[in-house]
Each structure stands twice: as structure tokens, then as C-alpha cells.
Amino acid sequence: MRYLVVIPARGGSKGIPYKNIYKVAGKPLLEYAIDCMKEVKFEGDLVVSTDDDKIASVAEKYEFVTVIKRPDDISNDTAKTEAALIHALAYMKEMYGKDYDAVVTLQPTSPLRKSRTVQEFMAAYEKGAEEFDAILTLSEDRSDFWVKKEDGSYGRLFPDAPRRRQERA
């Protein structure tokens, strides 16, 4: 199975400017995602989709990474990751004549991700590819969420959930 692994790394974050190359333990977040893929055995290509030259320069240090410059119209605050994935697929087809069986999105903001996890994820996808057209990873969260109501007051998102963390199943 041929994979296109896309690391979407937009430069215009409002919350944490340049978060994708923010250094954690002396290393840009983007490099954790790229380094993770060094150990994953797969057929296909690894690309970084970005609108930013600083982010591109970090990715370009790796010979096995293709940097795709993302157009402005899919790089703004409301742009969806799916648009970057579709653009990456079209780019790789147009520039290199390449087609893929599956696309993997690898967010650069997960520095603790392990290569083994990605490898197992791809194996699980291949095993179920005839039955499913997509899989995703999830994390269970047992927090007690609150929401602001229309009248300005606050209430629990799940009013019947136990208040004590130890009792939430």
C-alpha cells in the first residue's frame, strides 16, 4: 500500500506564533514528527505542507521530506486540514506523477508520538482497508466540562456525569 504522509504545518497560528517550529527540549516540534517517521517502514512519501519559509527551512534539512508550499487561500485561520491534504495529493500527482492508496495526517504538535504507534496504525488500516475507508486515533477524556449558556450562566456539559473524577467511567 502506497501512503502519502502529510505533516500540515501552517505558519500563521494566532495562539502560539510559529508553534510548529517552537522548540521543546531544544528541538522544533516539526522535527519530532519528521524524526518519528524515520523509523516507520512504509511505501510512499513524507511531505510537509506549509505556507511559511521558516517552517519550510526546518523541513528541508531532511532529504527524505518533500516540502509543499501551500497557497494562501488554504492557509488562513479558517482553512481546513482536508484542503491541505487534497492540495498535497494534487501536487504530488502533478509534479511527480505519483498516486497513493491512503493518506496519513501527522500533526506536528504531538512530540511524544512513537514510531511504533504510527507503524501499528498503518498495519491496522491495511488490515481493515476493505471494510473501512478511514481510521483515526482518539484519546478518552473524563473531564468535567462546563459550557456558557445563552443567558450568560454556566452549566455542566454532561449534567448527569459524576462530579468526582474517580467515579467517572
N, C-alpha and C positions, 0 to 999 in steps of 0.2 A: 504494500500500500504506500503510495506517494503522499507525503504530507507537506503542506506549506505551514510552517510555524511562524506566526506573526507576533512580534512584540510591538504593541501600539504605544508610542512614547511621544505624546504631544508636548510641546514646549510651553504652552500658554496657561498653565494651571494658575488659578486665582488664589486658592487656599495656601498652597506652598509652591511659590515660583520655582521652576526647574526641579520639581520633586523627582522626576525620573532620573536625574543625574545627581541628586542630593547624596552626599556621602554618608554612608552608615558604616562604622568601623573602618573608615578610611577608603571606602570603595563606593563608587557611584551605584545606585540601585540598579540601573540598567545592566551593569556588568554582572550582577548576581544572576539575572535571568539568562544572559548570554553564557556565563560560565556553567550554569545548570545544564544547558543543552550540550555542552562539550562531552558529557558522559552518556547522553542518550543516544542509543543506536536506532536510527531511523533512515528511511529513504526519503529524500526530498530536500527542502531548502529552509533556511532560517533567515527571516528578514526583520528589519527594524523599520517600522513605518513612522516617520516623523515629519514635522513641519519646521524643525529647528536645526540650525547649523551646529550649535554646541552639542546637542544630543547626537546628531549625525557623526560628529568627530569622535565621540566616545565609541560608537558602534563600529566606525571604520577602522579601529585598531585591530579588529578581528577579521582575518582573511576569509573565514567561512561564513561571514554575515553579509547579506546584501542590504544596503540602505536604500529605502524608497522614500523619496521626498513627496510628502502628502500635500495636495493642493489646499489652498486657503479655505475653499468652500466646505471642506470636510475636516477642518482643523480648529473650528471655533468652539466656544463653550457649549453649544447645543449639538455639536457633531456626535454621531453615534459610532461606537466601535465597529459596528457592522459595515458602515461606509468605508472605513479604513481597510477592513478585510476584503471587501469587494474590490476596492481600488488595488490592493496588493495582488489579488488574483489576476486582475486585468493587466496590471503592469508586467507581471512575470510571464504572462501569455504573450503580450505584445513585444516585450523586449527580448525574451529568451525562448519563446515558443513552448513554454512549459505548462503542463496541465497537472492537476493534483486530484487525489481521491478524497482528501479530507483537509480541513484547516484546523489548526490548533492556535488558540489565543493564549499567549503567555504574558500576563500583566507584569510590568517591571517593578511593581510596588509590593512584591512578595519575596523578600530576600531570604526567607527561611525555607523556601520550597526546595525539595530534594530531587535530584536527577531520577532516583528510583521511583518517586511518586509519578513523575511525568512518564517514565517508561511503562509503569503499571497502568497508567491511564490510557496510553496508546494501545496497550495489549487488550485492555477491557473494551475499548472501542472496536478494535479489529474483531474481537470475539462476537460482539453484538451488532456489527455493521449491517448484517442482513435484516435485523429486526428493528434497529433504531437508526435514525439519521443524525442524531446528536447526543452527546452526553456532557455533563458539567459537574464540577465539584461544588460541594456545599459544605458549610460549617453550621453546626447546630448552635443556636444561641438561646439561652434560657434566661435572658434578662427580663426585667420588669419594665416594659416600655410604657411611656406616657405620651399623650398627644394633647395638643391645644385644640379645644372645641371652638365652634363658631362663636359662642358667647364670650370667649376670652378666658374661660376657666380651663383647668386641666383635668384629665381623667385617664385612667389606665386603658391601654390599648386592648388588653385582654382582661376584662373585669373579673372573670371567674378564675383566673390563674392564681395559684397560691402566692402569698406575699413573700414567704420565706424561700430563699434560693434552694435550700436543702429539700423542700417539698415539691419543687417544680420538676416534672418528669419529662 
